[in-house]
Amino acid sequence: MAAESTRRFTKNLLKPGSAAEIRQTASNAVRHSAMTVSRWGKTKVTTAPSSVMLSRPIL
């Protein structure tokens, strides 16, 4: 089952715009979680603008 899910995910990455959409979704999730930690943990967290975050490769 996991192999099928992985295969489907990989196949969908080949569609135009899919990889960029996934990067944007991941970026938004990280930004949101950093803001949540900042609010509850009283830690100041700064985030880079989206254009900077998306220009870095995801490893």
C-alpha positions as CSV (number, residue, x, y, z in Angstrom):
1,M,0.0,0.0,0.0
2,A,2.8,2.5,0.9
3,A,4.5,1.7,-2.4
4,E,1.3,2.5,-4.4
5,S,0.9,5.8,-2.5
6,T,4.5,6.7,-3.2
7,R,4.2,5.8,-6.9
8,R,1.0,8.0,-7.2
9,F,2.7,10.9,-5.4
10,T,5.8,10.6,-7.7
11,K,3.6,10.4,-10.8
12,N,1.7,13.5,-9.8
13,L,4.9,15.4,-9.5
14,L,5.4,15.1,-13.2
15,K,2.2,17.2,-13.9
16,P,3.0,20.8,-14.7
17,G,2.8,23.0,-11.6
18,S,2.4,20.1,-9.1
19,A,5.9,20.3,-7.6
20,A,5.6,24.1,-7.2
21,E,2.2,23.7,-5.5
22,I,3.6,21.2,-3.1
23,R,6.5,23.4,-2.2
24,Q,4.1,26.3,-1.6
25,T,1.9,24.2,0.6
26,A,4.8,22.9,2.6
27,S,6.1,26.5,2.9
28,N,2.8,27.7,4.2
29,A,2.6,24.8,6.7
30,V,6.0,25.6,8.1
31,R,5.3,29.3,8.3
32,H,2.0,28.6,10.1
33,S,3.6,26.2,12.6
34,A,6.4,28.7,13.3
35,M,3.8,31.4,14.0
36,T,1.9,29.0,16.3
37,V,5.1,28.2,18.2
38,S,5.9,31.9,18.4
39,R,2.5,32.6,19.9
40,W,2.4,29.8,22.4
41,G,6.1,29.6,23.2
42,K,6.7,33.3,23.4
43,T,9.6,32.9,21.1
44,K,10.0,35.5,18.3
45,V,10.2,33.7,15.0
46,T,10.8,35.6,11.8
47,T,10.1,34.1,8.4
48,A,11.5,35.0,5.1
49,P,9.2,36.3,2.3
50,S,7.7,33.6,0.2
51,S,9.9,34.5,-2.8
52,V,13.0,33.8,-0.8
53,M,11.7,30.6,0.7
54,L,10.7,29.2,-2.7
55,S,14.0,30.0,-4.3
56,R,15.8,27.6,-2.1
57,P,15.9,23.9,-3.1
58,I,14.1,21.5,-0.9
59,L,16.3,18.5,0.0
